[in-house]
Amino acid sequence: MKKIAGIVLIVIAIVLGYNGVQKFQKSSASVKALGLKIDADNESGQASAYIQLGLAVIALGAGVFLLRSER
């Protein structure tokens, strides 16, 4: 049972990590017009991405821990 839970947590970590990276990349944009560069950042999107990446790290650690402790 621990092995299945560990695998599920690792899969969840991969999904959360991927979504976090995608959200972080989409949270900023820049436009270059007439020699001016305008940057726009979505701070709430970045915060959400950091939370997802943090949860991915925690889920990955828990999954590895469960796979290593087979008893």
C-alpha positions as CSV (number, residue, x, y, z in Angstrom):
1,M,0.0,0.0,0.0
2,K,2.9,2.4,0.8
3,K,4.4,1.7,-2.6
4,I,1.2,2.7,-4.4
5,A,0.8,5.8,-2.3
6,G,4.5,6.8,-3.0
7,I,4.0,6.4,-6.7
8,V,0.9,8.4,-6.7
9,L,2.6,11.2,-4.7
10,I,5.5,11.2,-7.2
11,V,3.1,11.5,-10.2
12,I,1.2,14.3,-8.4
13,A,4.6,16.1,-7.8
14,I,5.5,15.9,-11.5
15,V,2.1,17.3,-12.5
16,L,2.3,20.1,-9.9
17,G,5.8,20.9,-10.9
18,Y,4.9,21.1,-14.6
19,N,1.9,23.3,-13.9
20,G,3.9,25.5,-11.6
21,V,6.6,26.1,-14.3
22,Q,4.1,26.8,-17.0
23,K,2.2,29.2,-14.8
24,F,5.5,31.0,-13.9
25,Q,6.4,31.4,-17.5
26,K,3.0,32.8,-18.4
27,S,3.0,35.3,-15.5
28,S,5.3,37.7,-17.2
29,A,5.3,39.3,-20.7
30,S,7.3,42.0,-22.4
31,V,6.6,44.1,-25.5
32,K,9.2,46.0,-27.5
33,A,7.9,48.9,-29.5
34,L,9.6,52.0,-30.9
35,G,12.8,51.1,-29.1
36,L,11.1,50.8,-25.7
37,K,10.8,47.6,-23.8
38,I,7.7,47.3,-21.6
39,D,7.6,44.5,-19.0
40,A,4.4,43.3,-17.3
41,D,4.4,40.9,-14.3
42,N,1.5,39.1,-12.8
43,E,2.6,38.9,-9.1
44,S,-0.4,36.8,-8.0
45,G,0.4,34.3,-10.8
46,Q,4.0,34.1,-9.7
47,A,2.9,33.5,-6.1
48,S,0.6,30.7,-7.2
49,A,3.4,29.2,-9.3
50,Y,5.8,29.2,-6.3
51,I,3.1,27.6,-4.1
52,Q,2.6,24.8,-6.7
53,L,6.4,24.3,-7.0
54,G,6.7,24.1,-3.2
55,L,3.9,21.5,-3.0
56,A,5.6,19.6,-5.8
57,V,8.8,19.4,-3.8
58,I,6.9,18.3,-0.6
59,A,4.9,15.6,-2.6
60,L,8.1,14.4,-4.2
61,G,9.9,14.1,-0.9
62,A,6.9,12.3,0.7
63,G,6.7,9.9,-2.3
64,V,10.4,9.0,-2.2
65,F,10.2,8.5,1.6
66,L,7.2,6.1,1.2
67,L,9.0,4.1,-1.5
68,R,12.2,3.8,0.5
69,S,10.4,2.7,3.7
70,E,9.0,-0.6,2.6
71,R,8.2,-1.9,6.1
